[in-house]
Amino acid sequence: MKRRLISLTAMIGTSVFLLTACGGGDDKSNEDNKTVGAEQIPDKPRKSTQPTGTEKNKPDGVDVSLPKDVNLVFDWDEPKAKNEAAAMDDAANYLRAIYRGVAKRSTRDAAVTEYSTGDGLTYAKTQIDAWIDGGWTATGTLRHYDATTRSTANGSSVEVAFCADAGKFFGKEVKTKKILTTEPSIRDFDHFKIVMVKFPAREDLWQASKVFVEMKAAKCQ
């Protein structure tokens, strides 16, 4: 079996209120949610334009590095708007933080609390705990692509939407080191929308506040 963020969420069921509340899976209610915080975001996401890196440490010293056998690829372009580019970078760091927590077997890693808040922090901790409880860690390459961004009028909230391909990303049993491989299928493709909010006291930090996911996303194939 394959283990990744969405498959684990589906297995946990109603305990993960973010996905069940917004209709995780094939429910179209994800597409109907247009709000970030208290403001409405523009109807049309804007395609981003410049490449961004994969793994890095932020200037504040928070470590988001991952084990050598875990490769999160962000094959997307960076937006021209400074706030959207910063939000996109920290959305990637948020995902790194989750898998770093999985590898470290802890929800208290500094990266997790650095890059998430509110429902985003709850989501991250629930995902990490599910991997820990199952006795799994991650291995392989998880590719993120086709990213778009859209922001509120005041620029304090940015929705980062993208596809994820887990066709080469698997769970690994911690005790036995057995890799839980699967055959390629529509289950490998998911579409994320992460609402990033600016941390009030720092210009360089954005945190994930909400996570919406469409599983088995045919548009990502």
C-alpha positions as a printed Julia matrix, in Angstrom:
221×3 Matrix{Float64}:
   0.0    0.0     0.0
   1.05   3.57   -0.65
   1.21   6.05    2.23
   1.02   9.78    1.68
  -0.86  12.72    3.12
  -4.18  12.15    1.39
  -4.42   8.37    1.62
  -3.78   8.55    5.35
  -6.37  11.25    5.78
  -8.94   9.14    4.02
  -8.11   6.2     6.28
  -8.5    8.27    9.45
 -11.92   9.48    8.34
 -13.98  11.95   10.36
 -11.17  12.76   12.77
  -9.65  14.94   10.05
 -12.27  17.68    9.98
 -10.55  19.81    7.34
 -10.95  17.28    4.57
 -14.32  15.92    5.57
 -15.73  19.4     6.1
 -14.74  20.61    2.64
 -15.67  17.4     0.87
 -12.34  15.62    0.43
 -12.24  13.07   -2.38
 -14.38  13.77   -5.41
 -16.78  16.28   -3.8
 -16.89  19.52   -5.81
 -17.36  21.69   -2.73
 -13.61  22.35   -2.73
 -14.03  24.23   -5.99
 -16.84  26.35   -4.56
 -14.86  27.68   -1.61
 -13.5   31.08   -2.69
 -12.68  32.68    0.65
  -9.42  33.32    2.42
 -10.0   34.48    5.98
 -12.72  37.13    5.91
 -12.15  38.3     2.36
 -13.04  36.93   -1.04
 -10.17  36.06   -3.34
 -10.27  36.77   -7.09
 -12.15  34.25   -9.22
  -9.26  33.56  -11.58
  -5.95  32.23  -10.23
  -2.88  33.68  -11.93
  -0.25  31.38  -13.38
   3.17  31.85  -11.81
   6.32  32.61  -13.76
   9.73  31.72  -12.32
  11.25  28.48  -11.01
  11.62  27.9    -7.29
  14.02  25.65   -5.43
  13.37  22.33   -3.75
  14.88  22.05   -0.28
  16.46  24.83    1.72
  16.95  26.34    5.16
  15.33  29.71    5.77
  17.4   32.67    7.0
  15.78  32.28   10.43
  17.6   28.97   10.79
  14.57  26.66   10.83
  15.65  23.33    9.4
  13.37  21.89    6.69
  15.84  19.32    5.39
  14.64  15.78    4.73
  16.21  12.32    4.69
  18.18  11.51    1.54
  15.57   9.02    0.33
  12.73  11.57    0.56
  12.6   13.92   -2.43
   9.9   16.59   -2.6
  10.03  18.17   -6.05
   8.35  21.53   -6.65
   8.13  21.78  -10.41
   6.4   25.12  -10.54
   7.0   28.76  -11.43
   7.41  31.63   -8.99
   4.85  34.45   -9.2
   5.93  38.0    -9.98
   4.03  39.39   -6.99
   6.36  39.4    -4.0
   3.76  38.31   -1.46
   2.54  35.45   -3.64
   6.08  34.26   -4.3
   6.83  34.27   -0.56
   3.59  32.46    0.23
   4.35  29.82   -2.4
   7.84  29.25   -0.99
   6.47  28.72    2.5
   3.69  26.45    1.23
   6.51  24.22   -0.01
   8.22  24.56    3.36
   4.95  23.56    5.05
   4.91  20.3     3.1
   8.58  19.7     3.88
   7.81  20.32    7.54
   5.12  17.63    7.56
   7.4   15.0     6.04
  10.24  16.13    8.3
   7.89  15.51   11.23
   7.14  12.06    9.82
  10.86  11.3     9.56
  11.58  12.69   13.04
   8.52  10.89   14.46
   7.34  14.1    16.1
   4.69  16.78   15.69
   6.82  19.18   17.73
   9.6   19.76   15.23
  10.32  23.48   14.89
   9.47  23.47   11.18
   5.93  22.23   11.84
   5.08  25.08   14.2
   6.99  27.61   12.07
   5.04  27.08    8.86
   1.52  26.33   10.1
  -1.18  27.84   12.26
  -4.8   27.13   13.17
  -6.39  24.45   11.01
  -3.17  24.09    9.04
  -1.33  23.1    12.22
  -4.09  20.66   13.14
  -3.88  19.09    9.69
  -0.08  18.76    9.89
  -0.16  17.17   13.34
  -2.95  14.77   12.36
  -1.03  13.63    9.29
   2.23  13.13   11.17
   0.48  11.25   13.98
  -1.17   8.93   11.44
   2.19   7.99    9.95
   3.65   7.47   13.42
   0.71   5.38   14.62
   0.89   3.24   11.47
   4.58   2.58   11.96
   5.51   4.13    8.6
   7.94   6.66    7.27
   8.18   8.0     3.71
  10.49   7.27    0.81
  10.71   8.17   -2.88
   9.85  11.23   -4.97
   6.71  13.31   -4.56
   6.22  15.82   -7.38
   4.23  19.07   -7.08
   3.32  20.98  -10.24
   0.81  23.18  -12.1
   0.77  25.72   -9.28
  -1.35  28.86   -9.28
  -1.73  31.63   -6.73
  -4.38  34.18   -5.87
  -4.47  36.65   -3.04
  -6.81  38.86   -1.07
  -7.01  42.54   -1.91
  -4.8   43.53    1.02
  -2.28  40.81    0.22
  -2.34  39.27    3.69
  -3.73  35.89    2.52
  -2.71  33.85   -0.51
  -4.2   30.62   -1.81
  -1.56  28.33   -3.32
  -3.14  25.62   -5.49
  -1.23  22.77   -7.13
  -1.21  19.15   -8.2
   0.72  16.34   -6.54
   1.88  13.09   -8.16
   2.75  10.34   -5.67
   3.34   7.66   -8.29
   6.95   7.28   -7.13
   6.37   8.05   -3.46
   5.74   5.29   -0.94
   5.45   4.41    2.7
   8.15   2.38    4.39
   7.7    0.32    7.54
   9.98   1.73   10.22
  10.7   -1.62   11.89
  11.16  -3.85    8.83
  12.26  -1.2     6.28
   9.79  -2.79    3.85
   8.68  -0.36    1.12
   4.92  -0.44    0.52
   4.75  -0.13   -3.25
   1.58   0.09   -5.36
   0.58  -0.07   -9.01
   0.12   3.31  -10.77
  -3.46   4.59  -10.65
  -5.67   7.67  -10.36
  -5.09   7.44   -6.6
  -1.59   8.82   -7.18
  -2.96  12.25   -8.15
  -4.29  14.89   -5.77
  -5.05  18.6    -6.02
  -4.21  20.86   -3.08
  -5.35  24.32   -2.08
  -3.37  25.71    0.85
  -4.38  29.05    2.33
  -1.24  30.88    3.47
  -1.45  33.83    5.85
   1.25  36.38    6.63
   2.72  36.14   10.11
   2.03  39.58   11.65
   5.41  40.2    13.27
   7.58  39.09   10.35
   7.58  40.05    6.69
   9.38  36.89    5.58
   7.11  34.26    7.13
   3.86  32.8     5.77
   1.95  30.05    7.53
  -0.53  27.46    6.25
  -3.88  28.18    7.89
  -6.19  25.87    5.93
  -5.75  22.85    3.66
  -8.27  21.66    1.06
  -7.68  18.52   -0.99
  -9.3   16.86   -3.98
  -8.31  13.21   -4.1
  -8.11  11.13   -7.3
  -7.8   14.38   -9.25
  -8.15  13.55  -12.94
  -7.15  17.12  -13.86
  -3.68  16.4   -12.45
  -2.99  13.38  -14.68
